[in-house]
Structures are given as structure tokens and as C-alpha cells.
Amino acid sequence: MKYLVSLQGLGKPSDFGPYEAAEASRVWELYAAGTLKEIYLMTDQLGAVIVLECTDRAEADHIIRSLPMVQAGLFDSDHHVSWPLVGDD
């Protein structure tokens, strides 16, 4: 099941610098494992949108809590279950 996760930044841009390398490493691990499908940085505010492929909400929560910037309290998250729109043929 796909989960759409919106991360809203809680700090100022300079707060994030010390965590950038660890965050990039963890994101790459999740991408290589096939769990993190897509990630988009917001241009109008400090934040990101992530698409995860997980078995359930608990797994999605666990993955988001594993991100160094989330662990540092720099992001608040909002999760949404999503599925593709299928039209009538």
C-alpha cells in the first residue's frame, strides 16, 4: 500500500545542515530497499513530500521516525493512505 507523507519543517534552514549527510544516507537506504518510492522537496516552504510503499500505517510511521531530521525534531509529519484512481474502461 502506498503512503503519502508530508513533512513540515519546524526549524530554520540553518538547523538542518548538521543532519544533511545522515538524512541523505537514510533516504538512499530506503530507496535502495524499495520502501521509499519518491521524494519531493517543497519550494514554497521548508518541507518534503515522500511516497512510501508499506504493508501498513505502523510500518510507515516506523520508517518516518527512522529519518535523522525527524528524530531531531526538525520535521512534523502527516500521513495519508493512497491508491491509484482507476477509471472505467
C-alpha positions as CSV (number, residue, x, y, z in Angstrom):
1,M,0.0,0.0,0.0
2,K,1.3,3.5,-0.8
3,Y,1.5,6.1,1.9
4,L,1.9,9.8,1.1
5,V,3.8,11.6,3.9
6,S,4.0,15.3,4.1
7,L,6.9,16.6,6.3
8,Q,6.7,20.2,7.5
9,G,9.9,21.8,8.7
10,L,9.8,23.1,12.3
11,G,13.2,24.8,12.4
12,K,15.0,27.4,10.4
13,P,17.1,26.3,7.4
14,S,20.4,26.5,9.3
15,D,19.2,23.9,11.8
16,F,19.1,21.2,9.1
17,G,22.7,21.4,8.0
18,P,24.2,19.1,10.6
19,Y,21.8,16.3,9.6
20,E,22.0,16.5,5.8
21,A,24.6,13.7,5.3
22,A,22.8,11.3,7.7
23,E,19.4,12.1,6.2
24,A,20.7,11.6,2.6
25,S,22.2,8.3,3.6
26,R,19.0,7.0,5.3
27,V,16.9,8.2,2.3
28,W,19.2,6.3,-0.1
29,E,18.9,3.1,2.1
30,L,15.1,3.3,2.0
31,Y,15.1,4.0,-1.8
32,A,17.5,1.1,-2.4
33,A,15.3,-1.2,-0.3
34,G,12.3,-0.2,-2.4
35,T,10.4,1.3,0.5
36,L,10.8,4.9,-0.4
37,K,9.4,5.3,-3.9
38,E,9.6,9.1,-4.4
39,I,10.6,12.2,-2.5
40,Y,9.9,15.8,-3.4
41,L,11.3,18.9,-1.7
42,M,8.8,21.7,-1.2
43,T,9.7,25.0,-2.9
44,D,7.2,27.3,-1.1
45,Q,8.0,26.2,2.4
46,L,10.6,24.1,4.4
47,G,9.4,20.5,3.9
48,A,9.1,17.5,1.7
49,V,6.6,15.0,0.4
50,I,7.5,11.3,0.4
51,V,5.8,8.3,-1.2
52,L,6.4,5.1,0.7
53,E,5.4,1.5,-0.1
54,C,4.5,-0.2,3.2
55,T,2.4,-3.0,4.5
56,D,0.5,-0.8,7.0
57,R,0.5,2.5,8.8
58,A,2.7,1.2,11.6
59,E,5.5,0.4,9.1
60,A,5.1,3.9,7.5
61,D,5.3,5.5,11.0
62,H,8.4,3.5,11.8
63,I,10.1,4.5,8.6
64,I,9.4,8.2,9.0
65,R,10.7,8.0,12.6
66,S,13.9,6.5,11.4
67,L,14.8,9.7,9.5
68,P,17.5,11.7,11.3
69,M,15.8,15.0,10.8
70,V,12.5,13.6,12.2
71,Q,14.4,12.2,15.2
72,A,16.0,15.6,15.8
73,G,12.5,17.2,15.9
74,L,13.0,19.2,12.8
75,F,10.0,17.8,10.9
76,D,6.4,17.2,11.8
77,S,4.7,14.6,9.6
78,D,1.2,13.9,8.2
79,H,0.4,10.5,6.7
80,H,-2.2,9.6,4.1
81,V,-3.0,6.2,2.6
82,S,-3.4,6.5,-1.1
83,W,-4.2,4.3,-4.1
84,P,-4.4,5.0,-7.8
85,L,-7.6,6.3,-9.4
86,V,-8.9,3.6,-11.8
87,G,-11.3,4.8,-14.5
88,D,-14.0,2.8,-16.2
89,D,-12.9,1.2,-19.5
